Each structure stands twice: as C-alpha cells, then as structure tokens.
Amino acid sequence: MKYRVPFVDFATLYNAELRKEILAVVDDVLQRGDFVLRSDLQRFEEDMGKYLGMKYVVGVGSGTDALNIAVRAAGIGPGDEVITVAFTCVASISAISNNGAKPVLVDVAEDYNMDAAQVERRITPHTRAILPVHLNGRACDMAKLMAIARKHKLMIIEDAAQSPGACFDGKKVGTFGELGCFSVYPMKMFGCTGDGGFIATNDEALDKKMRALRDLGQDRESGAILFHGYSSRLDNIQAAILTVKSRYFDRWIARRREAAALYHRLLSDCKPVKLPPPPEDGRYFDVYQNYVIRAQRRDKLVDYLTKKGIETLTSWYLSRPLYRHKGLGLGRVKLPNTEQFAREAISLPLNAEIRDEQIKYVAEAIHDFYRAEY
Ligand SMILES: Cc1ncc(COP(=O)(O)O)c(C=O)c1O
C-alpha cells in the first residue's frame, strides 16, 4: 500500500540530498577494496568520538552487538544482576541474558524512560550495573541515575540506540556512564544502509577489550587471541556512508524538533490523546527518534489512520510487554505503566523528510476520529 504519510521515506531523503555524496564514497571504498577495519571506520570512530566528547568509539555490527559487547566488556556474567526496563527493544534485555546475568526490570515513568524512583529498592548485593534506555530520542533523568550509581558503586551502561544527539543538562546521552551503546540500523535517525552500531567510552582498558571482542578476540597489535570473541565490525562502507550523513545530522535533529513542535501545537487540545514532552522541556534536549502518543481506543484509531493512508507503528514493546513473551524467561513481572503504555502507545510518522502539510493531515485525522467517536 502506498501511504499518503509513510512512517519513514528513505528514498525522498536519499534523492533530495545524499545520493551524489553516498554514491561517490561507496565507489571510492570499492575502488580501494577497503572493506573491513580500514581508514573509513577509523575516521568515523574519531569523528563520532569528537561529536560525543568521548575518548574512544568502537564500531560494531549492530546496536544489539554494541550492548552485548559492552555488557561482556564490563565483566558482567552469571550471578550478576543488571537493572533495566521492559518498555524497550528486546535487545536491551537480551544483552544481559546473553551474558548469563539476570535482568531486573523496573517500570518506566510518564516520558517512557526508566523511573529513577524505582531503581534503589531493586538493588541487591548481586547488582552490578544499571542499564538505562534513552527511548524515543529522549534522555533518562541522568542526574538521579548517576547519583544512585555512585552511591551503590554500580556501573552505568547506557542504551542510546534511539537517542544520538539527545542531551540531559547539555550533556549528550551515551556519555554519562562507563559505556554508551548506539545503533545505526536504517530505521534509526542516524542510520546506515544495513546493520551497524557503536560503543563510546572514556576507559582505555574497556576500549581495548571491546576492540578485541568485536574482532574474534584478537589483539591486532600483539597478535595474541585474548579470549573467545565475535565477528562484529562496523563495515567500512557503512562507516563511510555515516560520515557523509553526519554532516546533515544536526540539521535533521532541528527538523525533527520542529516537526514535534508542530504535532504538539496541533494536538495539545485533543483530550483523548496524551502527547510526549514538547521540545522546550527544561533540562532535556529531545531529538524525537519517535513521536509516541498514548491514545484512548488505540487500536481503532490505528485502523482509522491506516484507512486515511497514515502509517503508524504499534509493534514490539508498544503493544506487548516483553516479559509476556515466555521464551525470554523473564519470570512473573507486572509493571503498571509498561502494561498501560502497551495498550495505548502509537508511534506517529516523524522523520527529517516529513512535510508540515503531512503533519497537519495526521493531526486533523486524529481530531476527526475522536469527533466522530464522541
Ligand atoms: C532501544 C534499542 N536498543 C537496542 C536496539 C538494537 O539495535 P539494532 O537493531 O541495531 O541491533 C534498538 C533497535 O532496534 C533499540 O531501539
């Protein structure tokens, strides 16, 4: 089906600005035959380090691998507990389970992010780390989480997959804790053309360990194989494409914030709908990877919007708490906000290429639905 307002529109963005530059760098890499662990990756890692204000960035095969490798590099394993949330991509939790540790799930607050007030009471002698997820392009309350981590001597491993560029108190997410994990999967606001991810750290030993972990456990300098590792390197071609895209990134963030402000203005008087925080929100600088509203009679609204040619997203954790998937073995958990949000959340189309008239069309359709329903 051809949507009047698609959820994302890769071709529009590609054709409008990027095509010439991307084709040129891909051709350049192909001509050189530089595919794995070459200069383009190194350049991307250095540039991203500067952008984030971090000493080291390690490019890996996906956001999922970034989390897996970060948890492993942190030395977390069997017998350890890590506190995280259930209103997130399953990868945040899988990284803990895949390393043999136990995920301890806390609820999220109204802004969909970890409720810091619930963390302390879940800390046990086995707790090693907190893994906050900066969801939808919004930072968690890092002042509170860092204070808890310091008090209890816990590590912070940030899942910043959905929020590159987002800030709390002027500091970018993924730079607060020991390790910050990012995804550059195509659907992400800073996406490449396949799978990819990266990890940021200021710790030299962690950087060294992660470079070996992503590369079959090898220390390339000494030739020693330090441990059993993975084959998970961000491809050189993807790194080159990301370097092109990084030149546009701040402009795309500005456009996303503008689009969010317009949704906010057009929908703020629609009572059956709860909006995400607006762009001007005190200590937070949101980048709106997703514009997630909560809506009464969500499923009917989604059907209505689909009929009007508007593509929305309600899959994954937006419609079913992860702990209800038996195969994940997360035990008997019940988190009230996570449950409620899975009944009410809808991700509306918001991307750098969306036009104002498309946002107005979506907002009007939502108003129409509730006018007809009441
Ligand atoms: C919050 C979060 N964490 C982790 C991931 C995993 O990233 P990837 O799809 O690149 O493996 C995603 C992306 O889907 C995500 O949204």
Ligand as a Chemical Component Dictionary entry (heavy atoms), coordinates in Angstrom:
data_LIG
# 
_chem_comp.id                   LIG 
_chem_comp.type                 NON-POLYMER 
_chem_comp.pdbx_formal_charge   0 
_chem_comp.three_letter_code    LIG 
# 
loop_
_chem_comp_atom.comp_id 
_chem_comp_atom.atom_id 
_chem_comp_atom.alt_atom_id 
_chem_comp_atom.type_symbol 
_chem_comp_atom.charge 
_chem_comp_atom.model_Cartn_x 
_chem_comp_atom.model_Cartn_y 
_chem_comp_atom.model_Cartn_z 
_chem_comp_atom.pdbx_ordinal 
LIG C1 C1 C 0 16.426 0.863  22.432 1  
LIG C2 C2 C 0 17.105 -0.050 21.458 2  
LIG N1 N1 N 0 18.133 -0.810 21.862 3  
LIG C3 C3 C 0 18.779 -1.629 21.033 4  
LIG C4 C4 C 0 18.405 -1.750 19.719 5  
LIG C5 C5 C 0 19.090 -2.749 18.844 6  
LIG O1 O1 O 0 19.749 -2.158 17.761 7  
LIG P1 P1 P 0 19.961 -2.984 16.403 8  
LIG O2 O2 O 0 18.638 -3.120 15.735 9  
LIG O3 O3 O 0 20.917 -2.110 15.634 10 
LIG O4 O4 O 0 20.550 -4.288 16.757 11 
LIG C6 C6 C 0 17.353 -0.973 19.232 12 
LIG C7 C7 C 0 16.932 -1.015 17.815 13 
LIG O5 O5 O 0 16.084 -1.645 17.346 14 
LIG C8 C8 C 0 16.664 -0.119 20.128 15 
LIG O6 O6 O 0 15.624 0.613  19.732 16 
# 
loop_
_chem_comp_bond.comp_id 
_chem_comp_bond.atom_id_1 
_chem_comp_bond.atom_id_2 
_chem_comp_bond.value_order 
_chem_comp_bond.pdbx_ordinal 
LIG C1 C2 SING 1  
LIG C2 N1 SING 2  
LIG C2 C8 DOUB 3  
LIG N1 C3 DOUB 4  
LIG C3 C4 SING 5  
LIG C4 C5 SING 6  
LIG C4 C6 DOUB 7  
LIG C5 O1 SING 8  
LIG O1 P1 SING 9  
LIG P1 O2 DOUB 10 
LIG P1 O3 SING 11 
LIG P1 O4 SING 12 
LIG C6 C7 SING 13 
LIG C6 C8 SING 14 
LIG C7 O5 DOUB 15 
LIG C8 O6 SING 16 
# 
